[in-house]
Amino acid sequence: MKFIYYSLVFLFISSAVSAQETDVDAIMKKAKTEAENGHYDNALSLIAPLREKFPQDEDIQIFAGRIYSWKKEYNKALEILSPLADRPNANPDALLAIINTYYWSEQFEKCILYCDKYLTTDPNSSDVLLIKINCLTELNRDKEASELIEKVYAADNSSQKISSLRTLIGRKAKNAVAVSYLNVSTYDPGQSPFHYGYVEYAHKFTKSSIVGRANVGHVYNDTQMLFEADYYQTFKKRDYLYVNAGLSTGETVFPVAKAGAEYYFTPQKRFDYSLGFRYLHFETDDVTLLTGQLAYRTGEYTLAYRPYYDTSNDLFSHLLSVQKTNDEKENLIRLELQYGNVPYLYLYNNFVAPLKAYRAGIQYQQRIGNSFFIRPILLYEYEEYIPDEYRHKLNAQIIITKRF
């Protein structure tokens, strides 16, 4: 009889415990659904009785801390998570939650400390390593971030996030040098090729950049140089201003003096646009170009239209381009179609005649390693060299850049 009595009591207690566990699981499942849908207050209301009834249940406490961090109530989240993460035998899930809380609240130094604590037990955690790298990058500790990236990349170079971070750090390089050579050749009928080249140095500041460039041109056995500078200024709303000025050592191969400016407005959804001008001074003439750009971006592709209007000679040119960009690899390919009277790259000199030209070109940029870039450019022209007489022209250019 006693056996039957104790058996019934045991079954009753087991059933009560099982029902209680089922209720907790059901409530937690419902709370997680509410949180996933962004109903954070509903989720907190559901688990509030559980937190009070089972204060030692760390899973419930950690979930509450996560919800507060998702609500951006970071201090409340830290109040819940810190006791579980700061003790000697820290709860791994609490560490992950507090790492995210400090990262989202942009407390990067604190975040790194907890990342290091977590990595002592799981040194290969890619998620934590990525957060630590991001924190180092935000603190401009790029050397440490780069060293950690290379360590992670050596173990697993398939991570797109790691590749993106390498690109991000590379783009933060303050300096760059570039060299270029451009050959302009004509056929049917042909003439001596024109040769142009330049060497430039660029330096980035916090919200501005400056570029110094030395150009050399060899046209009809005459060699001259053009020294110019570019300046870029970024503003709060992502607008930026481009300004250019230059002086030549001669009067024929390049303009005696040149200047220009273009204002790039804040992108509006998928559209970019700008307005600007170029001014070229010769001994016998002055050229003023009005220009601008309207671009539409969709995914990796950008479709752009840019006109050039020479107010001095009443010349017009139109440029239509399609560009595909891989931001992670910093590669691009660009196709161009042009028609009009303004010379390619507006390389005005005393030998330019205001006649028509049809142009089609392609250019490609390839990053080599983390800091070298090579960009070949080819552009074919069907050029009117005297009224109603046309010839073929090929512009072939190569640009090599090193950033550091």
C-alpha positions, 0 to 999 in steps of 0.5 A: 500500500505504501509503495502505491502511495509513494508511487502516486506522489512521485508521479504527481511531483514529476508531472508538476515539474514537467508541466512547469518546464513545459510552461517555461519553454512555451513562454520563452518560445513566445517571448523569442518570437515577440523579440524577433518581430521587434516587440521588445516590451511584449517579450520583456513582459512575458519573461518578467515573471520567469526572471522573478520566479527563477532568478538563478536561471542564467539563460532567462537573465541573458535573454533579458539582457539581450532584449535590452541591448536590442532596445538600445537600453544599454545600461540596463542590459549591462546591469543584467549581464555584467555579473554573469560575465565578470565572474571568474567562471564567466558564462560564455553566452553572457560574454557574447551578449555583453560583447555585442552590447558594448559594440553596439553602444560604441564602447570599443575599448570595453568591447575589446576587453571582453573579446579578449576574455572570450577568446581565451576559451575559444580563440578561433571564434570568427564572430568575436574576432571580427568584432574585435577587428572592427573595434580596433578599426574604429579606434584607428588602431589599424596596425593591430587590426591588420595583424589580426586580419592576416592571422584570421585570413591565414586560417580561413581566407574564405570569409567575405567579412574578413576580405571586406575588413581588409579592404576597409583598412586599406582604404584608410591609408593616408597616402598614395602615389601613382604613375601614368602613361597615355599614348594617342595614335592616329591611323588612315591617315596617321601622324606622329603619336602624342605622348603624355605621362604624369606622376602624382602624390595624394594625401588624405586628411580627416575630411579633405584630400590633396593631390599634387601632379606633375604632367609631361607631354610630347607633341610634334617634337615639343616637350612641355610640363604641366604642374597641377594640384587637386583638392577635395573637401568633404562636408557633413551631409556627404557632399564634397567639393573638388577644386583643381588648378595648374600651370604649364611650362609652355604654351602649346602642348598644355594650357598655359594655366587651368582651373576648375571646380565641381560640387558633388551633392549628397546622394539622393536614394540611388541618384548621384549628381554634380555640377562644375566647370573647367577653365583653360587659358591659352596665349591666344584663347580661353576655354570655359567648360561647363559640366556635371554628372547624373548617375543612377546606382543599382547594386554593383552597377552605375549608369552615368551621363556627363555632358561637356559644354565649351562656352567659348567655342560653342562645342558640346560632348556627351558621355554615357558610361556603365560601370560595375564595381566590386567594393570588396575587391576594389575592382571595376570595369567601365564601358564608355560611349562619347559623341561630340566636339570636346577633346577626350580628357579635354586635352586642349592644345594649339593643335586641336580643331573643334570637329566631331568625334565618336568614341567607345572605350573600356577601362578596368581596375585590378587590385594586386595584394592589398595596396597596388592597383593597375588600371588599363584604359583603351578608347577608340575614336572615329575622328573628324580631323578636317571637315567631312574627313575622318580617321581612326584614333586610339588612346591607350593609357595605363595607371599604376597606383600604390597606397600606403 
